[in-house]
């Protein structure tokens, strides 16, 4: 499940959302990790992996470099089966009036379509698989359109 985080959040709101969402993996830059997560990592025992991405990438204690892991990974990958009821996205409210509330979007017909093929909408065939959010713009725009599992970018 993906949970995009707004990069302008301070360290406390980031920690709160990682805890509330029971984050296991965080994908972020070295600079954001240092500023917002590193000092709070011990208070997030469920956070098993931190993957560092982006320019000026450097491995920090308790993290791994995303590009290094991908270079060592197999070229083959089978997308596991999912159903329309599987959770896909976890968005949080702003939390301006209290503890942020999580809203889950399922993969079903009104949410994320994990196996949409590029030609499907136009009635054309294509072998490429896309992962796309049917209407994620309002949620992903604050991140510049990019997000990753418990992403802070």
C-alpha positions as CSV (number, residue, x, y, z in Angstrom):
1,X,0.0,0.0,0.0
2,X,1.2,3.5,-0.9
3,X,1.0,6.4,1.5
4,X,2.3,9.7,0.0
5,X,3.7,12.2,2.5
6,X,4.0,16.0,2.0
7,X,7.7,17.0,2.0
8,X,6.9,20.3,3.7
9,X,5.7,18.5,6.9
10,X,7.9,18.9,9.9
11,X,9.5,15.9,11.6
12,X,6.7,15.5,14.1
13,X,3.9,15.2,11.5
14,X,6.0,12.8,9.4
15,X,6.6,10.6,12.5
16,X,3.0,10.7,13.4
17,X,1.8,9.6,9.9
18,X,4.5,6.9,9.7
19,X,3.3,5.6,13.0
20,X,-0.5,5.9,12.2
21,X,0.0,4.2,8.9
22,X,2.2,1.4,10.4
23,X,4.8,2.2,7.7
24,X,7.3,-0.7,7.0
25,X,9.2,1.0,4.2
26,X,10.1,4.6,3.6
27,X,11.4,5.9,0.3
28,X,13.0,9.4,0.6
29,X,16.1,11.5,-0.1
30,X,19.2,11.6,2.1
31,X,18.5,15.3,3.0
32,X,14.9,14.7,4.0
33,X,15.8,11.6,6.0
34,X,18.4,13.5,7.9
35,X,16.1,16.4,8.6
36,X,12.8,14.6,9.4
37,X,13.3,11.0,10.3
38,X,16.8,10.0,11.4
39,X,16.5,11.4,15.0
40,X,13.1,9.8,15.4
41,X,13.9,6.4,13.9
42,X,14.1,4.6,17.2
43,X,10.5,5.7,18.0
44,X,9.3,3.9,14.8
45,X,10.1,0.2,15.5
46,X,7.8,-1.0,12.6
47,X,9.8,1.0,10.1
48,X,12.0,-1.9,8.7
49,X,13.5,-0.3,5.7
50,X,14.5,3.2,4.6
51,X,15.5,3.5,0.9
52,X,17.4,6.5,-0.2
53,X,16.8,8.0,-3.6
54,X,17.7,11.1,-5.6
55,X,20.7,13.2,-6.5
56,X,23.6,13.3,-4.1
57,X,22.5,9.9,-2.8
58,X,24.5,8.6,0.1
59,X,23.9,5.6,2.3
60,X,23.2,6.6,5.9
61,X,23.2,4.3,8.9
62,X,20.1,2.2,8.9
63,X,19.3,2.9,5.3
64,X,19.9,1.3,1.9
65,X,20.5,2.9,-1.6
66,X,17.5,2.3,-3.8
67,X,19.6,2.4,-7.0
68,X,22.1,-0.2,-5.6
69,X,19.3,-2.5,-4.6
70,X,17.7,-2.2,-8.1
71,X,21.1,-2.8,-9.8
72,X,21.4,-6.1,-7.9
73,X,17.8,-7.2,-8.4
74,X,16.6,-9.7,-11.0
75,X,15.2,-8.3,-14.3
76,X,12.1,-10.5,-14.0
77,X,9.2,-9.8,-11.7
78,X,5.7,-11.2,-11.6
79,X,3.0,-8.8,-10.4
80,X,1.2,-10.6,-7.6
81,X,-2.6,-11.0,-8.1
82,X,-4.8,-8.4,-6.4
83,X,-8.5,-8.0,-6.0
84,X,-10.7,-4.9,-6.2
85,X,-10.9,-5.0,-2.4
86,X,-7.1,-4.9,-1.8
87,X,-5.9,-1.6,-0.2
88,X,-3.9,0.5,-2.5
89,X,-3.5,4.0,-1.1
90,X,-3.5,5.5,2.3
91,X,-4.1,9.3,2.4
92,X,-4.2,11.3,5.6
93,X,-6.2,14.4,6.4
94,X,-4.2,17.5,7.3
95,X,-4.6,17.1,11.1
96,X,-5.3,20.8,11.6
97,X,-8.1,20.1,14.0
98,X,-6.6,17.1,15.7
99,X,-5.0,13.7,14.9
100,X,-4.9,13.1,11.2
101,X,-7.3,10.6,9.9
102,X,-6.4,8.0,7.4
103,X,-8.5,7.3,4.3
104,X,-7.9,4.1,2.4
105,X,-8.5,3.7,-1.4
106,X,-9.0,0.2,-2.7
107,X,-7.9,-1.0,-6.1
108,X,-11.4,-1.6,-7.3
109,X,-13.3,0.2,-10.1
110,X,-13.5,3.5,-8.3
111,X,-9.8,3.5,-7.2
112,X,-6.4,2.3,-8.3
113,X,-6.3,0.0,-11.3
114,X,-3.1,-2.1,-10.9
115,X,-3.3,-4.0,-14.2
116,X,-4.5,-1.4,-16.6
117,X,-2.9,-1.8,-20.1
118,X,-2.1,1.4,-22.0
119,X,-4.3,0.4,-25.0
120,X,-7.3,-0.7,-23.0
121,X,-9.1,2.7,-22.9
122,X,-8.8,3.1,-26.7
123,X,-9.7,-0.6,-27.4
124,X,-6.1,-1.3,-28.6
125,X,-4.0,-4.1,-27.3
126,X,-0.7,-3.7,-25.5
127,X,1.5,-6.0,-23.5
128,X,2.8,-3.2,-21.2
129,X,1.2,-3.0,-17.7
130,X,0.7,0.3,-15.9
131,X,0.1,1.1,-12.3
132,X,-2.2,4.1,-12.3
133,X,-4.5,6.0,-10.0
134,X,-7.7,6.9,-11.7
135,X,-8.0,10.2,-9.9
136,X,-5.0,10.8,-7.8
137,X,-4.2,14.3,-8.9
138,X,-5.6,16.1,-5.9
139,X,-3.6,13.8,-3.6
140,X,-0.4,13.6,-5.5
141,X,0.0,17.2,-6.6
142,X,1.6,18.4,-3.4
143,X,4.4,15.9,-4.1
144,X,4.9,17.1,-7.6
145,X,3.2,14.0,-8.9
146,X,5.7,11.5,-7.5
147,X,5.1,9.1,-4.6
148,X,6.3,5.8,-3.3
149,X,5.5,3.5,-0.4
150,X,5.4,5.8,2.6
151,X,7.1,8.2,0.4
152,X,8.7,11.5,1.6
153,X,10.0,13.2,-1.5
